[in-house]
Amino acid sequence: GRQGARKVGWEAPGVRGERGSGLTPPSSLPRDGPCYLAGPSGTSGPPGSPGPRGLVARGQALHRLALGPTLRSALNSLFRWTLAAIHRLCRHSPTNWRNSLEEKLRDSSGSELLLDILQKTVKHPLCVKHPPSVKYSRSFLSELIRKHEAVHTEPSDELYQALAEVLTAEEPTHCHRSYLLPSGDSVTLCESTAIVSHGTTGLVTWNAALYLAEWAVENPAVFTHRTALELGSGAGLTGLAICKTCRPRAYVFSDCHSRVLEQLRGNVLLNGFSLEPSIDAWAQHPGPHTPEAERPRVAVAQLDWDTVTAPQLAAFQPDVILAADVLYGPETVLSLVGVLRKLSTCRKDQRAPDAYVAFTIRNPETCQLFTTELGRAGIPWEEVPRHNQKLFPYEEHSEMAILKLTL
């Protein structure tokens, strides 16, 4: 599939095939995590909006990084982040949680804290119902045992029992990842345990999807009572978060790769939504919708950016266009700008839809090419200011941006 397969040629620093081999970037670890608790963390990104030159400069700085941190360092960073979310230790200052686990374990005479951690991570009801990656569970529990034994001489039977349960388990080709939303609801995804699978990278959630979902949760008015079309939906995290928190009138997930579409439909159903029987039925029978409707209409569409026509796009009647982490090569950039140009002409008698494209700045030349091609297509754009809340655990040093396009 066009949207799914083009990422295969890109190799992040430190990545060697499947996750966990060699030096693994910390961004891959959160995708294996058992249950991520969302809520205000008290941290924020750098203020201001750097514009295109700033985006390129940030990308160049990242491009010079040859290797990410070691697996132990990455696990330690994620481990602290997870526990900070659990205990809401970072309400006052970002530095509060950095040594919080060791301090709390040192001050705790019993096993209550450890049991609390277990119940809110690998033993959380969501994880019991939808098991996370076996490899992640092993790594997480091993790290917790190391930290416990660093301050206590008495071993914890509960920790060793939990670890024993996963030591002999086989790693399946797919696992579940669950994200708790500020509303108390959750998004659970079935994803591949490998970054590249079946010739595509669309079977896992990437950082920009998490970043765009955070922004959407913080800006629900952009989607409330409106129809959204997402290009290159992948595993579906962004759209499912929007459907559960922003009250859209309708949401269309789309991708090209058959395996991605199969998994995407499963994830939509897994999260309690019903799927429209077909896109043709969607177009012919839009159906009534009132502001009081609790659930949006949801559809999954196979969409090839190069072959889809403007009339086909017009059938979706989108008010908002979304895309996350779809800029990973010149060919893809040209195809994306081409489909955006078609979308700009599909609502002649109505206000053109706004589009939001989120991406991780990996290659500055790709970023520059995208903005250049937008200019050639006559599509104005501006960078969206960085949002304040960090709800999901992606790599803290990743530089990401969202561009708002006026089609």
C-alpha positions in Angstrom: 0.0 0.0 0.0 1.2 3.5 -0.9 0.8 5.2 2.4 1.8 2.2 4.5 4.9 0.9 2.6 6.8 4.1 2.0 8.1 4.3 5.6 9.9 1.1 5.2 13.0 2.7 3.7 13.5 5.1 6.7 15.6 3.8 9.6 15.7 5.7 12.9 19.0 6.0 14.7 19.6 2.8 16.8 16.8 0.8 15.2 17.7 -2.7 14.1 14.7 -4.6 12.8 12.2 -5.4 15.6 11.9 -3.6 18.8 14.4 -4.4 21.6 17.3 -5.4 19.3 20.4 -3.4 19.9 19.9 0.2 20.9 16.2 0.9 20.8 14.8 4.5 20.7 12.7 5.2 23.7 9.8 6.1 21.4 9.4 2.4 20.7 9.1 1.6 24.3 5.9 3.5 25.1 4.2 1.7 22.2 4.8 -1.6 24.0 3.6 -0.2 27.4 0.9 -1.8 29.3 -1.3 1.1 30.3 -0.6 4.8 29.9 -2.4 7.1 32.4 -3.3 10.4 30.9 -3.6 13.7 32.8 -2.0 17.1 33.2 1.6 16.7 33.9 2.6 20.2 34.6 5.2 20.2 31.8 5.2 22.0 28.5 7.2 22.2 25.4 9.3 25.2 24.3 7.2 28.3 23.9 6.7 30.1 20.6 6.3 29.1 17.0 9.6 28.9 15.1 8.2 28.9 11.6 9.7 27.0 8.6 13.3 28.0 9.3 13.0 27.0 12.9 11.5 23.6 11.9 14.4 22.9 9.6 17.0 24.0 12.2 15.5 21.7 14.8 15.4 18.9 12.3 19.1 19.4 11.5 20.0 19.2 15.2 18.1 16.0 15.6 19.6 14.6 12.4 23.1 14.9 13.9 22.2 12.5 16.7 23.8 9.2 15.8 22.4 7.0 18.5 19.6 7.1 21.1 20.1 6.2 24.7 20.7 2.7 25.8 17.8 0.4 26.5 18.3 0.6 30.2 18.2 4.4 30.1 15.1 4.4 28.0 13.3 2.0 30.2 14.3 4.1 33.3 13.0 7.3 31.7 9.7 5.7 30.7 9.4 3.9 34.0 9.6 7.2 35.9 7.2 8.8 33.6 4.6 6.1 34.1 4.8 6.2 37.8 4.6 10.0 37.7 1.3 9.6 35.9 0.1 7.0 38.3 0.7 9.0 41.4 0.3 12.5 39.9 3.7 13.4 41.4 4.4 16.1 38.8 1.6 18.6 39.7 4.0 21.2 41.1 7.2 20.9 39.2 8.6 18.7 36.4 11.5 17.7 38.6 9.3 16.3 41.4 8.9 12.9 39.8 12.5 12.3 38.7 13.6 10.7 41.9 10.1 10.0 43.3 10.1 6.3 43.0 13.3 5.7 44.8 12.3 8.1 47.6 8.8 6.6 48.0 10.2 3.0 48.0 12.7 4.1 50.6 10.0 5.7 52.8 7.7 2.7 52.4 8.0 -0.1 54.9 5.5 -2.5 53.4 4.5 -3.6 50.0 1.5 -1.3 49.5 3.3 0.9 47.0 4.5 -2.0 44.9 1.0 -3.5 44.9 -0.4 -0.2 43.9 2.0 0.1 41.0 1.2 -3.4 39.8 -2.5 -2.8 40.0 -2.2 0.4 37.9 0.2 -1.1 35.3 0.5 -4.7 34.3 -2.3 -5.8 36.5 -4.6 -3.0 35.5 -8.1 -4.4 34.3 -7.4 -3.1 30.8 -4.1 -5.0 30.7 -5.7 -8.1 32.0 -8.4 -8.0 29.4 -6.2 -6.8 26.6 -2.6 -8.1 27.3 0.3 -5.8 26.4 3.6 -6.9 24.9 5.2 -9.8 26.8 8.6 -8.2 26.2 7.5 -5.0 27.7 5.9 -6.7 30.7 9.2 -8.5 31.4 11.3 -5.3 31.1 8.9 -3.3 33.2 8.7 -5.8 36.0 12.5 -6.4 35.9 13.1 -2.7 36.3 10.6 -2.5 39.2 12.3 -5.4 40.9 15.7 -3.7 40.5 14.5 -0.5 42.0 12.8 -2.3 44.9 15.9 -4.3 45.7 18.1 -1.1 45.6 16.3 0.2 48.7 14.9 -2.9 50.3 16.7 -6.2 51.3 13.5 -8.2 51.5 12.3 -9.5 48.1 8.7 -9.0 47.0 6.8 -12.2 46.4 4.2 -10.3 44.4 6.7 -8.9 42.0 8.5 -12.2 41.4 5.2 -13.9 40.9 4.1 -11.4 38.3 7.5 -11.7 36.6 7.2 -15.5 36.6 3.9 -15.3 34.8 5.5 -13.7 31.8 9.0 -15.3 31.7 7.8 -18.4 29.9 5.1 -16.7 27.8 5.7 -16.5 24.1 5.6 -13.2 22.4 2.7 -13.0 19.9 2.9 -11.1 16.6 0.4 -8.6 18.0 -0.2 -7.0 21.4 -2.5 -4.4 22.9 -1.7 -0.9 24.1 -4.2 1.1 26.2 -4.3 4.8 26.8 -6.4 6.5 29.5 -8.0 9.8 28.4 -8.6 12.8 30.7 -12.3 12.0 30.6 -11.7 8.6 32.3 -12.4 6.8 29.0 -9.7 4.8 27.3 -8.5 3.9 23.8 -7.2 0.3 23.4 -5.3 -0.7 20.2 -4.3 -4.0 18.8 -0.9 -3.4 17.1 2.0 -5.4 15.6 4.9 -6.0 17.9 7.3 -5.3 15.0 7.9 -1.8 13.7 7.8 -3.1 10.1 5.4 -5.9 9.4 3.8 -7.1 6.2 5.7 -4.5 4.2 4.3 -1.5 6.1 4.9 0.5 9.2 1.2 1.4 9.5 0.5 -1.4 12.0 1.9 0.6 15.0 1.3 4.0 16.5 3.9 6.7 15.9 4.8 9.7 18.0 3.1 12.3 15.8 -0.3 10.5 16.2 0.0 10.7 19.9 1.0 14.4 19.6 -1.9 15.2 17.3 -4.3 13.3 19.6 -3.1 15.4 22.6 -3.7 18.6 20.6 -7.2 17.5 19.6 -8.2 16.6 23.2 -7.1 20.1 24.2 -9.0 21.7 21.2 -12.3 19.8 20.9 -14.1 22.7 19.3 -12.2 22.1 16.1 -14.1 18.8 15.7 -17.4 19.2 17.7 -20.4 18.5 15.4 -18.2 18.4 12.4 -17.1 15.6 9.9 -13.4 14.7 10.0 -11.4 12.8 7.3 -8.1 11.3 8.4 -5.5 10.5 5.8 -3.2 7.5 6.6 -4.9 6.6 9.9 -2.6 3.7 10.7 -3.6 2.0 14.0 -6.3 4.6 14.6 -5.1 6.2 17.9 -5.7 9.9 16.8 -9.2 9.3 15.4 -10.4 7.1 18.3 -9.3 9.7 20.8 -11.1 12.4 18.9 -14.3 10.2 18.6 -14.3 9.6 22.4 -13.5 13.2 23.6 -14.4 15.8 20.9 -17.9 14.8 19.9 -17.5 14.9 16.1 -20.6 14.4 13.9 -18.8 11.8 11.8 -15.2 10.5 11.4 -13.7 8.8 8.4 -10.5 6.8 8.9 -8.6 6.0 5.8 -5.5 4.2 4.6 -4.3 2.2 1.6 -2.6 -1.0 2.9 -5.0 -4.0 3.2 -3.5 -5.2 6.5 -3.7 -1.8 8.0 -7.3 -1.4 7.0 -8.1 -4.8 8.5 -6.5 -4.0 11.8 -8.0 -0.5 11.8 -11.5 -1.9 11.4 -10.8 -4.2 14.3 -9.6 -1.3 16.5 -12.7 0.8 15.8 -14.9 -2.1 16.8 -12.7 -2.9 19.8 -13.4 0.6 21.1 -17.2 0.3 20.9 -18.0 2.0 17.7 -20.1 0.7 14.9 -18.9 0.9 11.3 -20.9 2.2 8.4 -21.5 -0.8 6.0 -19.9 0.9 3.1 -18.6 4.3 1.9 -21.3 4.3 -0.8 -24.0 4.0 1.8 -22.3 6.8 3.7 -22.4 9.1 0.7 -26.0 8.2 -0.4 -27.6 8.3 3.1 -25.8 10.9 5.3 -28.4 10.3 8.0 -29.7 12.8 10.6 -27.4 13.9 13.4 -28.3 16.0 16.4 -26.0 17.7 18.8 -27.3 15.4 21.5 -26.0 12.3 19.6 -23.5 10.5 21.9 -21.7 8.6 19.2 -20.4 9.8 15.8 -20.9 8.0 12.6 -17.7 6.1 11.8 -16.4 4.7 8.5 -13.1 3.1 7.3 -12.2 3.9 3.7 -9.5 2.5 1.4 -7.9 5.6 -0.1 -5.0 5.8 -2.5 -3.8 9.4 -2.7 -2.7 9.1 -6.3 -5.8 7.5 -7.8 -8.7 9.0 -5.7 -10.7 11.6 -7.5 -12.2 14.9 -6.3 -15.8 13.6 -6.6 -14.9 10.5 -4.5 -13.4 12.8 -1.8 -16.4 15.1 -2.0 -18.6 12.2 -1.0 -17.1 12.3 2.5 -18.2 15.9 2.9 -15.3 16.7 5.3 -15.1 19.8 7.4 -11.7 18.9 8.9 -8.8 17.0 7.4 -6.2 15.3 9.5 -2.9 13.4 9.0 -0.2 12.3 11.4 3.3 11.1 10.6 2.8 10.7 6.9 5.9 12.8 5.7 8.7 10.3 5.2 10.0 10.8 1.7 9.7 13.1 -1.4 7.3 10.7 -3.2 4.9 10.7 -0.3 5.1 14.4 0.1 4.1 15.0 -3.5 1.2 12.5 -3.2 0.0 14.1 0.0 0.0 17.6 -1.5 -1.8 16.2 -4.5 -4.7 14.8 -2.5 -4.8 18.0 -0.4 -5.2 20.0 -3.6 -8.1 17.7 -4.7 -9.7 18.2 -1.3 -9.5 22.0 -1.7 -11.8 21.8 -4.8 -14.3 19.2 -3.5 -16.6 21.7 -1.7 -17.1 24.4 -4.3 -20.3 25.9 -2.7 -19.2 25.6 0.9 -16.3 26.7 3.1 -13.2 24.8 2.3 -12.1 22.4 5.0 -9.2 23.1 7.3 -6.4 20.6 7.4 -4.0 19.7 10.2 -0.8 17.7 9.5 1.3 16.5 12.4 4.8 15.1 11.9 8.0 14.3 13.6 10.9 16.3 12.3 13.4 13.6 11.2 14.7 14.9 7.9 14.8 18.7 7.5 14.8 18.4 3.7 11.5 16.5 3.8 10.0 19.2 6.0 11.3 21.9 3.6 10.0 20.0 0.6 6.5 19.8 2.1 6.2 23.5 2.8 7.6 24.3 -0.6 5.1 22.1 -2.4 2.3 23.6 -0.3 3.3 27.0 -1.6 3.4 25.8 -5.2 -0.1 24.4 -4.8 -1.3 27.7 -3.4 -2.2 26.2 0.0 -1.4 28.7 2.9 -0.1 27.2 6.1 0.9 28.2 9.6 2.4 26.3 12.5 0.1 25.5 15.4 1.5 26.6 18.8 2.8 23.8 20.9 0.1 22.6 23.4 0.6 22.5 27.1 -0.6 19.0 28.2 1.5 15.9 27.7 -1.0 13.1 28.0 0.9 10.2 26.3 4.5 8.9 26.8 6.4 9.5 23.6 10.1 10.3 23.3 10.6 13.6 25.1 13.4 14.7 22.8 11.4 14.2 19.6 10.7 17.4 17.8 7.2 17.4 16.4 5.0 20.0 14.8 1.5 20.6 13.5 0.8 22.7 10.5 -2.7 24.2 9.9 -3.5 24.4 6.2 -6.2 26.5 4.6 -7.5 24.6 1.6 
